[in-house]
Amino acid sequence: MGSDPETGMDDADTKGQRLPEHAAKLLLDSIIPYQINRLSHRMNRLLDQDLRQHGLSISSWRVMAVLDFNAKATVNELSRYAMIEQSTLSRMLQRMEANDLIRPQRDKRDGRLRAFSLTPFGRQKYEDVRDVTLKHVGCIIEGFSNEERSVLMDFIGRMQKNVEQLDQAATPQTPDTQID
């Protein structure tokens, strides 16, 4: 049996028992994925508030960002790149289509597949909120030097690569799950 150096508690004391509040906070504060998720949640909540003033949600903005970059994308691609579950995404795509933000197109090779693209109105709406999103990015990295920003992006890229490798090792590969 050992003792946790941060909490000072014996391993036997922590198994099956609730940690004291200060020990739980110390534990969570030391878990990088928790801290990243916490930061991401707060940033997304603030951005979502501003986007809603323009009639968009953060999820619809992500779909539009993917389509701005890729010109068109299938539901599978949008789900993967915009990080939205397909069942949620399907309903959202219907609303976005009804609001003239996106347009579906049948795949010429496989009529069962649909690819989506921005409509002219959707593209204008996306461009209208670009300043809102850039302002948020600016606030988030306020006080960082160019070198610190570069190092941060390098760290994030390395972490993403590590997670992708873990995901590939844990997920049987099919054509739909392969990472491009």
TIRO-2110 file (N, C-alpha, C; in Angstrom, 1 decimal):
// TIRO-2110
0.8, -1.2, 0.0, N, 1, A
0.0, 0.0, 0.0, CA, 1, A
0.9, 1.2, 0.0, C, 1, A
0.4, 2.2, -0.8, N, 2, A
1.2, 3.5, -0.9, CA, 2, A
0.3, 4.6, -0.4, C, 2, A
1.0, 5.8, -0.4, N, 3, A
0.3, 7.0, 0.0, CA, 3, A
0.3, 8.0, -1.2, C, 3, A
-0.8, 8.6, -1.4, N, 4, A
-0.8, 9.6, -2.5, CA, 4, A
-0.1, 10.9, -2.0, C, 4, A
1.0, 11.3, -2.7, N, 5, A
1.7, 12.4, -2.2, CA, 5, A
0.9, 13.7, -2.3, C, 5, A
-0.1, 13.8, -3.1, N, 6, A
-0.8, 15.1, -3.2, CA, 6, A
-1.9, 15.2, -2.1, C, 6, A
-2.5, 14.1, -1.8, N, 7, A
-3.6, 14.1, -0.8, CA, 7, A
-3.2, 13.6, 0.5, C, 7, A
-2.1, 12.9, 0.6, N, 8, A
-1.6, 12.4, 1.9, CA, 8, A
-2.4, 11.2, 2.4, C, 8, A
-3.3, 10.7, 1.5, N, 9, A
-4.2, 9.6, 1.9, CA, 9, A
-3.6, 8.3, 1.5, C, 9, A
-3.8, 7.2, 2.3, N, 10, A
-3.4, 5.9, 1.9, CA, 10, A
-4.3, 5.4, 0.8, C, 10, A
-3.8, 4.6, -0.1, N, 11, A
-4.6, 4.0, -1.2, CA, 11, A
-5.8, 3.3, -0.6, C, 11, A
-5.7, 2.6, 0.5, N, 12, A
-6.8, 1.9, 1.1, CA, 12, A
-7.9, 2.9, 1.5, C, 12, A
-7.5, 4.1, 1.9, N, 13, A
-8.5, 5.1, 2.3, CA, 13, A
-9.3, 5.6, 1.2, C, 13, A
-8.8, 5.6, -0.1, N, 14, A
-9.5, 6.1, -1.2, CA, 14, A
-10.3, 5.2, -2.0, C, 14, A
-10.1, 3.9, -1.8, N, 15, A
-10.8, 2.9, -2.6, CA, 15, A
-12.2, 2.7, -2.1, C, 15, A
-13.2, 3.0, -2.9, N, 16, A
-14.6, 2.8, -2.5, CA, 16, A
-15.1, 3.9, -1.6, C, 16, A
-14.3, 4.9, -1.3, N, 17, A
-14.8, 6.0, -0.4, CA, 17, A
-14.7, 7.3, -1.1, C, 17, A
-15.5, 8.2, -0.7, N, 18, A
-15.5, 9.5, -1.3, CA, 18, A
-14.3, 10.3, -0.8, C, 18, A
-13.6, 11.0, -1.7, N, 19, A
-12.5, 11.8, -1.3, CA, 19, A
-13.0, 13.1, -0.6, C, 19, A
-12.2, 13.6, 0.3, N, 20, A
-12.5, 14.9, 0.9, CA, 20, A
-12.5, 15.9, -0.3, C, 20, A
-13.3, 17.0, -0.1, N, 21, A
-13.4, 18.0, -1.2, CA, 21, A
-12.1, 18.5, -1.7, C, 21, A
-11.2, 18.9, -0.8, N, 22, A
-9.9, 19.4, -1.2, CA, 22, A
-9.1, 18.4, -1.9, C, 22, A
-9.2, 17.1, -1.5, N, 23, A
-8.4, 16.1, -2.2, CA, 23, A
-9.0, 15.8, -3.6, C, 23, A
-10.3, 15.9, -3.8, N, 24, A
-11.0, 15.7, -5.1, CA, 24, A
-10.6, 16.9, -6.0, C, 24, A
-10.5, 18.1, -5.5, N, 25, A
-10.1, 19.2, -6.3, CA, 25, A
-8.7, 19.1, -6.7, C, 25, A
-7.8, 18.7, -5.8, N, 26, A
-6.4, 18.5, -6.2, CA, 26, A
-6.3, 17.4, -7.2, C, 26, A
-7.1, 16.4, -7.1, N, 27, A
-7.0, 15.3, -8.1, CA, 27, A
-7.5, 15.9, -9.5, C, 27, A
-8.6, 16.5, -9.5, N, 28, A
-9.1, 17.0, -10.8, CA, 28, A
-8.2, 18.1, -11.4, C, 28, A
-7.7, 19.0, -10.5, N, 29, A
-6.8, 20.0, -11.0, CA, 29, A
-5.5, 19.4, -11.7, C, 29, A
-5.2, 18.2, -11.4, N, 30, A
-4.0, 17.6, -11.9, CA, 30, A
-4.3, 16.7, -13.2, C, 30, A
-5.5, 16.6, -13.6, N, 31, A
-5.9, 15.8, -14.7, CA, 31, A
-6.0, 16.7, -15.9, C, 31, A
-5.1, 16.6, -16.9, N, 32, A
-5.1, 17.5, -18.0, CA, 32, A
-6.3, 17.4, -18.9, C, 32, A
-6.9, 16.2, -19.2, N, 33, A
-8.1, 16.2, -20.0, CA, 33, A
-9.3, 16.9, -19.3, C, 33, A
-9.3, 16.8, -18.0, N, 34, A
-10.4, 17.5, -17.2, CA, 34, A
-10.2, 19.0, -17.4, C, 34, A
-9.0, 19.5, -17.2, N, 35, A
-8.8, 20.9, -17.4, CA, 35, A
-9.1, 21.4, -18.8, C, 35, A
-8.7, 20.7, -19.8, N, 36, A
-9.0, 21.1, -21.2, CA, 36, A
-10.5, 21.1, -21.4, C, 36, A
-11.2, 20.1, -20.9, N, 37, A
-12.6, 20.0, -21.1, CA, 37, A
-13.3, 21.2, -20.4, C, 37, A
-12.8, 21.5, -19.2, N, 38, A
-13.4, 22.6, -18.4, CA, 38, A
-13.2, 23.9, -19.2, C, 38, A
-12.0, 24.1, -19.7, N, 39, A
-11.7, 25.4, -20.4, CA, 39, A
-12.5, 25.4, -21.7, C, 39, A
-12.6, 24.3, -22.4, N, 40, A
-13.4, 24.2, -23.6, CA, 40, A
-14.9, 24.5, -23.4, C, 40, A
-15.4, 23.9, -22.3, N, 41, A
-16.8, 24.2, -22.0, CA, 41, A
-17.1, 25.6, -21.8, C, 41, A
-16.2, 26.3, -21.0, N, 42, A
-16.4, 27.7, -20.7, CA, 42, A
-16.3, 28.6, -21.9, C, 42, A
-15.3, 28.3, -22.8, N, 43, A
-15.1, 29.1, -24.0, CA, 43, A
-16.3, 28.9, -24.9, C, 43, A
-16.7, 27.6, -25.1, N, 44, A
-17.9, 27.4, -26.0, CA, 44, A
-19.1, 28.0, -25.5, C, 44, A
-19.4, 28.0, -24.2, N, 45, A
-20.5, 28.7, -23.6, CA, 45, A
-20.6, 30.2, -23.9, C, 45, A
-19.4, 30.8, -23.8, N, 46, A
-19.3, 32.3, -24.1, CA, 46, A
-19.5, 32.5, -25.5, C, 46, A
-18.9, 31.7, -26.4, N, 47, A
-19.0, 31.9, -27.8, CA, 47, A
-20.5, 31.7, -28.3, C, 47, A
-21.1, 30.6, -27.7, N, 48, A
-22.5, 30.3, -28.0, CA, 48, A
-23.4, 31.4, -27.7, C, 48, A
-23.2, 32.1, -26.6, N, 49, A
-24.0, 33.3, -26.2, CA, 49, A
-23.9, 34.4, -27.3, C, 49, A
-22.7, 34.6, -27.8, N, 50, A
-22.6, 35.7, -28.8, CA, 50, A
-23.1, 35.2, -30.2, C, 50, A
-22.9, 33.9, -30.5, N, 51, A
-23.5, 33.4, -31.8, CA, 51, A
-25.0, 33.4, -31.8, C, 51, A
-25.6, 33.2, -30.7, N, 52, A
-27.1, 33.1, -30.6, CA, 52, A
-27.7, 34.5, -31.0, C, 52, A
-26.9, 35.6, -30.7, N, 53, A
-27.4, 36.9, -31.1, CA, 53, A
-27.5, 37.1, -32.6, C, 53, A
-26.8, 36.2, -33.3, N, 54, A
-26.8, 36.2, -34.8, CA, 54, A
-27.6, 35.0, -35.3, C, 54, A
-28.4, 34.4, -34.5, N, 55, A
-29.3, 33.3, -34.9, CA, 55, A
-28.6, 32.0, -35.1, C, 55, A
-27.4, 31.8, -34.6, N, 56, A
-26.6, 30.6, -34.7, CA, 56, A
-26.3, 30.0, -33.4, C, 56, A
-26.1, 28.7, -33.4, N, 57, A
-25.6, 28.0, -32.2, CA, 57, A
-24.1, 27.6, -32.5, C, 57, A
-23.4, 27.3, -31.5, N, 58, A
-22.0, 26.9, -31.7, CA, 58, A
-21.9, 25.7, -32.6, C, 58, A
-22.9, 24.7, -32.5, N, 59, A
-22.9, 23.5, -33.3, CA, 59, A
-23.1, 23.9, -34.8, C, 59, A
-24.1, 24.8, -35.1, N, 60, A
-24.4, 25.1, -36.5, CA, 60, A
-23.2, 25.9, -37.0, C, 60, A
-22.6, 26.7, -36.2, N, 61, A
-21.4, 27.5, -36.6, CA, 61, A
-20.2, 26.5, -37.0, C, 61, A
-20.1, 25.4, -36.2, N, 62, A
-19.0, 24.4, -36.5, CA, 62, A
-19.3, 23.8, -37.8, C, 62, A
-20.6, 23.4, -38.1, N, 63, A
-20.9, 22.8, -39.4, CA, 63, A
-20.6, 23.8, -40.5, C, 63, A
-20.9, 25.1, -40.3, N, 64, A
-20.6, 26.1, -41.3, CA, 64, A
-19.1, 26.3, -41.5, C, 64, A
-18.4, 26.2, -40.4, N, 65, A
-16.9, 26.3, -40.6, CA, 65, A
-16.3, 25.1, -41.4, C, 65, A
-16.8, 23.9, -41.1, N, 66, A
-16.4, 22.8, -41.9, CA, 66, A
-16.7, 23.0, -43.4, C, 66, A
-17.9, 23.5, -43.7, N, 67, A
-18.3, 23.7, -45.1, CA, 67, A
-17.6, 24.9, -45.7, C, 67, A
-17.2, 25.8, -44.9, N, 68, A
-16.4, 26.9, -45.5, CA, 68, A
-15.1, 26.4, -45.9, C, 68, A
-14.5, 25.6, -45.1, N, 69, A
-13.2, 25.0, -45.4, CA, 69, A
-13.2, 24.0, -46.5, C, 69, A
-14.2, 23.1, -46.5, N, 70, A
-14.3, 22.0, -47.4, CA, 70, A
-15.2, 22.1, -48.6, C, 70, A
-16.0, 23.2, -48.7, N, 71, A
-16.9, 23.5, -49.8, CA, 71, A
-18.1, 22.5, -49.7, C, 71, A
-17.9, 21.2, -49.5, N, 72, A
-19.1, 20.3, -49.3, CA, 72, A
-18.6, 19.2, -48.4, C, 72, A
-19.5, 18.5, -47.7, N, 73, A
-19.2, 17.4, -46.9, CA, 73, A
-20.4, 16.6, -46.6, C, 73, A
-20.2, 15.3, -46.4, N, 74, A
-21.3, 14.3, -46.2, CA, 74, A
-21.6, 14.4, -44.7, C, 74, A
-22.7, 13.7, -44.3, N, 75, A
-23.1, 13.7, -42.9, CA, 75, A
-22.0, 13.1, -42.0, C, 75, A
-21.4, 12.0, -42.5, N, 76, A
-20.3, 11.4, -41.7, CA, 76, A
-19.2, 12.3, -41.5, C, 76, A
-18.8, 13.0, -42.6, N, 77, A
-17.7, 14.0, -42.5, CA, 77, A
-18.0, 15.1, -41.5, C, 77, A
-19.2, 15.7, -41.7, N, 78, A
-19.7, 16.7, -40.8, CA, 78, A
-19.7, 16.3, -39.3, C, 78, A
-20.2, 15.1, -39.1, N, 79, A
-20.2, 14.5, -37.7, CA, 79, A
-18.8, 14.4, -37.1, C, 79, A
-17.9, 13.9, -37.9, N, 80, A
-16.5, 13.7, -37.4, CA, 80, A
-15.8, 15.1, -37.2, C, 80, A
-15.9, 16.0, -38.2, N, 81, A
-15.1, 17.2, -38.1, CA, 81, A
-15.8, 18.3, -37.2, C, 81, A
-17.1, 18.3, -37.2, N, 82, A
-17.8, 19.3, -36.3, CA, 82, A
-18.0, 18.7, -34.9, C, 82, A
-17.7, 17.4, -34.7, N, 83, A
-17.8, 16.8, -33.4, CA, 83, A
-19.3, 16.8, -32.9, C, 83, A
-20.2, 16.3, -33.7, N, 84, A
-21.6, 16.3, -33.4, CA, 84, A
-22.1, 14.9, -33.7, C, 84, A
-22.8, 14.3, -32.7, N, 85, A
-23.4, 13.0, -32.9, CA, 85, A
-24.3, 13.0, -34.2, C, 85, A
-24.3, 11.9, -34.9, N, 86, A
-25.1, 11.9, -36.2, CA, 86, A
-26.6, 12.1, -35.9, C, 86, A
-27.2, 11.6, -34.9, N, 87, A
-28.6, 11.8, -34.7, CA, 87, A
-28.9, 13.2, -34.4, C, 87, A
-28.1, 13.9, -33.6, N, 88, A
-28.3, 15.3, -33.4, CA, 88, A
-28.0, 16.1, -34.6, C, 88, A
-27.0, 15.7, -35.3, N, 89, A
-26.6, 16.5, -36.6, CA, 89, A
-27.7, 16.4, -37.6, C, 89, A
-28.4, 15.3, -37.8, N, 90, A
-29.4, 15.1, -38.8, CA, 90, A
-30.5, 16.1, -38.6, C, 90, A
-31.0, 16.2, -37.4, N, 91, A
-32.0, 17.2, -37.1, CA, 91, A
-31.5, 18.6, -37.3, C, 91, A
-30.3, 18.9, -36.9, N, 92, A
-29.8, 20.3, -37.0, CA, 92, A
-29.6, 20.6, -38.5, C, 92, A
-29.2, 19.7, -39.3, N, 93, A
-29.0, 19.9, -40.8, CA, 93, A
-30.4, 20.2, -41.4, C, 93, A
-31.5, 19.6, -40.9, N, 94, A
-32.8, 19.9, -41.4, CA, 94, A
-33.2, 21.3, -41.1, C, 94, A
-32.9, 21.8, -39.9, N, 95, A
-33.2, 23.1, -39.5, CA, 95, A
-32.3, 24.1, -40.3, C, 95, A
-31.1, 23.8, -40.5, N, 96, A
-30.2, 24.7, -41.2, CA, 96, A
-30.6, 24.8, -42.7, C, 96, A
-31.1, 23.7, -43.2, N, 97, A
-31.6, 23.7, -44.6, CA, 97, A
-32.9, 24.5, -44.7, C, 97, A
-33.8, 24.4, -43.7, N, 98, A
-35.0, 25.2, -43.7, CA, 98, A
-34.7, 26.7, -43.5, C, 98, A
-33.6, 27.0, -42.9, N, 99, A
-33.2, 28.4, -42.7, CA, 99, A
-32.3, 28.9, -43.8, C, 99, A
-32.2, 28.1, -44.9, N, 100, A
-31.5, 28.5, -46.1, CA, 100, A
-30.0, 28.7, -45.8, C, 100, A
-29.4, 28.0, -44.8, N, 101, A
-28.0, 28.2, -44.5, CA, 101, A
-27.2, 27.2, -45.3, C, 101, A
-27.8, 26.0, -45.6, N, 102, A
-27.1, 24.9, -46.3, CA, 102, A
-28.0, 24.3, -47.3, C, 102, A
-27.4, 23.6, -48.3, N, 103, A
-28.2, 22.9, -49.3, CA, 103, A
-27.6, 21.5, -49.5, C, 103, A
-28.5, 20.5, -49.5, N, 104, A
-28.0, 19.2, -49.8, CA, 104, A
-27.9, 18.9, -51.3, C, 104, A
-27.0, 18.0, -51.6, N, 105, A
-26.8, 17.6, -53.0, CA, 105, A
-26.6, 16.1, -53.0, C, 105, A
-27.2, 15.4, -53.9, N, 106, A
-27.0, 13.9, -54.0, CA, 106, A
-25.7, 13.6, -54.6, C, 106, A
-25.0, 12.6, -54.1, N, 107, A
-23.7, 12.2, -54.7, CA, 107, A
-24.0, 11.6, -56.1, C, 107, A
-23.3, 12.0, -57.1, N, 108, A
-23.5, 11.5, -58.5, CA, 108, A
-23.2, 10.0, -58.6, C, 108, A
-22.2, 9.6, -57.8, N, 109, A
-21.8, 8.2, -57.9, CA, 109, A
-22.7, 7.3, -57.1, C, 109, A
-23.2, 7.8, -56.0, N, 110, A
-24.0, 7.0, -55.0, CA, 110, A
-25.2, 7.9, -54.6, C, 110, A
-26.3, 7.7, -55.2, N, 111, A
-27.5, 8.5, -54.9, CA, 111, A
-28.0, 8.5, -53.5, C, 111, A
-27.5, 7.5, -52.7, N, 112, A
-28.0, 7.4, -51.3, CA, 112, A
-27.2, 8.4, -50.5, C, 112, A
-26.1, 8.8, -50.9, N, 113, A
-25.3, 9.8, -50.1, CA, 113, A
-25.6, 11.2, -50.5, C, 113, A
-25.7, 12.1, -49.4, N, 114, A
-25.9, 13.5, -49.6, CA, 114, A
-24.7, 14.2, -49.1, C, 114, A
-24.3, 15.2, -49.9, N, 115, A
-23.2, 16.2, -49.4, CA, 115, A
-23.9, 17.5, -49.2, C, 115, A
-23.4, 18.2, -48.2, N, 116, A
-24.0, 19.5, -48.0, CA, 116, A
-23.0, 20.6, -48.3, C, 116, A
-23.5, 21.8, -48.7, N, 117, A
-22.7, 23.0, -48.9, CA, 117, A
-23.4, 24.2, -48.4, C, 117, A
-22.7, 25.2, -48.2, N, 118, A
-23.3, 26.5, -47.8, CA, 118, A
-24.1, 27.1, -48.9, C, 118, A
-25.2, 27.7, -48.6, N, 119, A
-25.9, 28.5, -49.6, CA, 119, A
-25.2, 29.9, -49.6, C, 119, A
-25.5, 30.7, -50.6, N, 120, A
-25.0, 32.1, -50.5, CA, 120, A
-25.4, 32.8, -49.2, C, 120, A
-26.6, 32.6, -48.8, N, 121, A
-27.0, 33.3, -47.5, CA, 121, A
-26.2, 32.7, -46.3, C, 121, A
-26.0, 31.4, -46.3, N, 122, A
-25.2, 30.7, -45.3, CA, 122, A
-23.8, 31.2, -45.3, C, 122, A
-23.2, 31.4, -46.4, N, 123, A
-21.8, 31.8, -46.5, CA, 123, A
-21.8, 33.3, -46.0, C, 123, A
-22.7, 34.1, -46.3, N, 124, A
-22.7, 35.5, -45.8, CA, 124, A
-22.9, 35.5, -44.3, C, 124, A
-23.8, 34.7, -43.8, N, 125, A
-24.0, 34.6, -42.3, CA, 125, A
-22.7, 34.1, -41.6, C, 125, A
-22.0, 33.2, -42.2, N, 126, A
-20.8, 32.7, -41.6, CA, 126, A
-19.7, 33.8, -41.6, C, 126, A
-19.7, 34.5, -42.7, N, 127, A
-18.7, 35.7, -42.8, CA, 127, A
-19.1, 36.8, -41.8, C, 127, A
-20.4, 37.0, -41.6, N, 128, A
-20.8, 38.0, -40.7, CA, 128, A
-20.4, 37.7, -39.2, C, 128, A
-20.3, 36.4, -38.9, N, 129, A
-19.9, 36.1, -37.5, CA, 129, A
-18.4, 35.8, -37.3, C, 129, A
-17.7, 35.9, -38.4, N, 130, A
-16.3, 35.6, -38.4, CA, 130, A
-15.6, 36.5, -37.3, C, 130, A
-15.9, 37.8, -37.3, N, 131, A
-15.3, 38.7, -36.4, CA, 131, A
-15.6, 38.3, -34.9, C, 131, A
-16.8, 37.8, -34.7, N, 132, A
-17.2, 37.4, -33.4, CA, 132, A
-16.3, 36.2, -32.9, C, 132, A
-16.1, 35.3, -33.8, N, 133, A
-15.2, 34.1, -33.4, CA, 133, A
-13.8, 34.5, -33.2, C, 133, A
-13.3, 35.4, -34.1, N, 134, A
-11.9, 35.9, -34.0, CA, 134, A
-11.7, 36.7, -32.7, C, 134, A
-12.7, 37.4, -32.3, N, 135, A
-12.6, 38.2, -31.1, CA, 135, A
-12.5, 37.3, -29.9, C, 135, A
-13.2, 36.2, -29.9, N, 136, A
-13.1, 35.2, -28.8, CA, 136, A
-11.7, 34.6, -28.8, C, 136, A
-11.2, 34.2, -29.9, N, 137, A
-9.9, 33.6, -30.0, CA, 137, A
-8.9, 34.6, -29.4, C, 137, A
-9.0, 35.9, -29.8, N, 138, A
-8.1, 36.9, -29.4, CA, 138, A
-8.1, 37.1, -27.8, C, 138, A
-9.3, 37.0, -27.3, N, 139, A
-9.5, 37.1, -25.8, CA, 139, A
-8.8, 35.9, -25.1, C, 139, A
-9.0, 34.8, -25.7, N, 140, A
-8.5, 33.6, -25.1, CA, 140, A
-7.0, 33.5, -25.0, C, 140, A
-6.3, 34.1, -26.0, N, 141, A
-4.9, 34.0, -26.1, CA, 141, A
-4.3, 35.4, -25.7, C, 141, A
-5.1, 36.3, -25.2, N, 142, A
-4.6, 37.6, -24.7, CA, 142, A
-3.4, 37.4, -23.8, C, 142, A
-2.3, 38.2, -24.1, N, 143, A
-1.1, 38.1, -23.2, CA, 143, A
-0.1, 37.1, -23.6, C, 143, A
-0.4, 36.2, -24.6, N, 144, A
0.5, 35.2, -25.0, CA, 144, A
1.4, 35.8, -26.1, C, 144, A
2.7, 35.5, -26.0, N, 145, A
3.6, 36.0, -27.1, CA, 145, A
3.4, 35.1, -28.3, C, 145, A
3.9, 35.5, -29.5, N, 146, A
3.8, 34.7, -30.7, CA, 146, A
4.5, 33.3, -30.4, C, 146, A
5.6, 33.3, -29.7, N, 147, A
6.3, 32.1, -29.4, CA, 147, A
5.5, 31.2, -28.5, C, 147, A
4.8, 31.7, -27.5, N, 148, A
3.9, 31.0, -26.6, CA, 148, A
2.8, 30.4, -27.4, C, 148, A
2.2, 31.2, -28.3, N, 149, A
1.1, 30.7, -29.1, CA, 149, A
1.6, 29.5, -30.0, C, 149, A
2.7, 29.6, -30.6, N, 150, A
3.3, 28.6, -31.4, CA, 150, A
3.5, 27.3, -30.6, C, 150, A
4.1, 27.5, -29.4, N, 151, A
4.3, 26.3, -28.5, CA, 151, A
3.0, 25.7, -28.1, C, 151, A
2.0, 26.5, -27.8, N, 152, A
0.7, 26.0, -27.4, CA, 152, A
0.1, 25.1, -28.5, C, 152, A
0.2, 25.7, -29.8, N, 153, A
-0.4, 24.9, -30.9, CA, 153, A
0.4, 23.6, -31.1, C, 153, A
1.7, 23.7, -30.9, N, 154, A
2.5, 22.4, -31.0, CA, 154, A
2.0, 21.4, -30.0, C, 154, A
1.9, 21.8, -28.8, N, 155, A
1.4, 20.9, -27.7, CA, 155, A
0.0, 20.3, -28.1, C, 155, A
-0.9, 21.2, -28.5, N, 156, A
-2.2, 20.7, -28.8, CA, 156, A
-2.1, 19.7, -30.0, C, 156, A
-1.3, 20.0, -31.0, N, 157, A
-1.2, 19.1, -32.1, CA, 157, A
-0.6, 17.8, -31.7, C, 157, A
0.4, 17.8, -30.8, N, 158, A
0.9, 16.5, -30.3, CA, 158, A
-0.1, 15.7, -29.5, C, 158, A
-0.9, 16.4, -28.7, N, 159, A
-1.9, 15.8, -27.9, CA, 159, A
-2.9, 15.2, -28.8, C, 159, A
-3.3, 15.9, -29.8, N, 160, A
-4.3, 15.4, -30.8, CA, 160, A
-3.8, 14.1, -31.5, C, 160, A
-2.5, 14.1, -31.9, N, 161, A
-1.9, 13.0, -32.5, CA, 161, A
-1.9, 11.8, -31.5, C, 161, A
-1.6, 12.0, -30.3, N, 162, A
-1.6, 10.9, -29.3, CA, 162, A
-3.0, 10.4, -29.1, C, 162, A
-4.0, 11.2, -29.0, N, 163, A
-5.3, 10.7, -28.9, CA, 163, A
-5.8, 10.0, -30.1, C, 163, A
-5.4, 10.4, -31.3, N, 164, A
-5.8, 9.7, -32.5, CA, 164, A
-5.2, 8.3, -32.5, C, 164, A
-3.9, 8.2, -32.1, N, 165, A
-3.3, 6.9, -32.0, CA, 165, A
-4.0, 6.0, -31.0, C, 165, A
-4.3, 6.6, -29.9, N, 166, A
-5.1, 5.7, -28.9, CA, 166, A
-6.4, 5.3, -29.5, C, 166, A
-7.1, 6.2, -30.1, N, 167, A
-8.4, 5.9, -30.7, CA, 167, A
-8.3, 4.9, -31.8, C, 167, A
-7.3, 5.0, -32.7, N, 168, A
-7.1, 4.0, -33.7, CA, 168, A
-6.8, 2.6, -33.1, C, 168, A
-6.0, 2.6, -32.0, N, 169, A
-5.6, 1.3, -31.4, CA, 169, A
-6.9, 0.7, -30.8, C, 169, A
-7.8, 1.5, -30.3, N, 170, A
-9.0, 1.0, -29.6, CA, 170, A
-10.2, 0.7, -30.5, C, 170, A
-10.2, 1.2, -31.7, N, 171, A
-11.3, 1.1, -32.6, CA, 171, A
-10.9, 0.3, -33.8, C, 171, A
-11.7, -0.8, -34.1, N, 172, A
-11.5, -1.5, -35.3, CA, 172, A
-11.7, -0.6, -36.5, C, 172, A
-10.8, -0.6, -37.5, N, 173, A
-10.9, 0.3, -38.6, CA, 173, A
-11.8, -0.3, -39.7, C, 173, A
-12.7, 0.6, -40.1, N, 174, A
-13.6, 0.4, -41.3, CA, 174, A
-13.4, 1.6, -42.2, C, 174, A
-13.9, 1.5, -43.4, N, 175, A
-13.7, 2.7, -44.2, CA, 175, A
-14.3, 4.0, -43.6, C, 175, A
-15.4, 3.9, -42.8, N, 176, A
-16.1, 5.1, -42.3, CA, 176, A
-15.3, 5.6, -41.1, C, 176, A
-14.4, 4.8, -40.4, N, 177, A
-13.8, 5.3, -39.2, CA, 177, A
-12.3, 5.6, -39.4, C, 177, A
-11.8, 5.4, -40.6, N, 178, A
-10.4, 5.8, -40.9, CA, 178, A
-10.3, 7.3, -40.8, C, 178, A
-9.2, 7.7, -40.2, N, 179, A
-8.9, 9.2, -40.1, CA, 179, A
-8.2, 9.6, -41.3, C, 179, A
-8.7, 10.7, -42.0, N, 180, A
-8.1, 11.2, -43.2, CA, 180, A
-6.8, 11.9, -42.9, C, 180, A
END
